[in-house]
Amino acid sequence: MQDERIGAGFDGAATADTATGSLPRTEITEAGGTPAVPADKGGRGTRALQKKIPRWQQISGLTPDAEEAMSRKERRAAIRKLFNEFQRLLREALAEHDADPDCAERSYLWDPIDMLCGELGIARRKLSALCRELSGMAAHEVLDRLRAEKVEAQLREELKAHARKIRGAPGACPGWTLEKARCLKWEFYRRRQALKRGDPFWAPEAESARRGFRNFARYRRACQLRYGKTPQELELSICAEMAEYYEHAEELAYRVRYLAEPERHPRLRVYGELPFNDLWAQALREDPQWLHRQREVYGLAEDLHEQAERLE
């Protein structure tokens, strides 16, 4: 009699729970297992619990399952996809920074890597490890190499102004001998270094901060990664380029001077004889693109512009 009441009580509780539309607190299937978890109200079921694949893995394909089956060549190709995308995002972020009217609120210590790591869904340490595996560069060194792309143009403008203070515009004051012209690059370079040594504005840490680098060591390494030269070697190569162009402009000035007044400058006759065989004329025949490019960058003395165009 007691067993019947207990069974009736159990059945009654189950019936009451069914009537209210809720599941009983304990339910055992015929197979002895628990029932499956029902889908939620949105109908998403267990798919909503699956972890989303991070963007960096979608780009590279370096998922845990796929990575185990990759060969070395396939792994490099996968990392290269991520590396190229990372460089593209860095360029975009730097361009946005330069165009931002509020960019002054960011110091020279700012970099966009942490922001991009959040967008890609990857830890900075992991990103650096993958970049180093492919290129030997950590993430911040990839950024520094991109920043160094502006350094050569900046140095060229600075050295151009420096050379004009020493020699004026190319072709404006001819008169030094060929031997001196060959050493002109050292004159440009040594006087530039002497100027920098005596001015706190050109202290290594101050110069590297102005160019957007945290310290001089990173500035130096960035130039080596981008140009294969230290900043000093890069300055010297630009000085050599300027000296060569100044030498070409000097011989053009000799030619123009002789053609204008041959009786007054008989010693310059060799520059005015046809066919012209001075350095300017040789460059026009052999490498006119180089000559036009140097002229656009370094200019020419005012009295030579018209003559140069007419003689060309």
URNORQUI-V98726 format. One line per field, one symbol per residue. psi: psi as a letter, one per 20 degrees, with the letter a starting at -180 (. if undefined). A space follows every 10 residues. Layout:
psi = ???
//
This chain:
psi = ghhhhghhgg hhhghhhhhi jqqqhppprh ijrqqqprqr hijhbihiiq pppqhhhhgh jlqgghhhiq rgghgghghh ggghhggghg gghhghghip ikiiipriiq qjggghhhhi kqqhggghgg ghhgiiprgh hgghhhhihi gghghggghg hghhhgiaqp jhmqhqrhgh hhjhhhgggh hghhghhjoh hjqghgghhh jkqhrhghgg hghhhgijqr hghgghhhhg gghghhgghg hghggggghg mhhhmhijhh iiqqqpkrhg hghhghmhgg ghghhhgiaq qgiigggghh h.
//
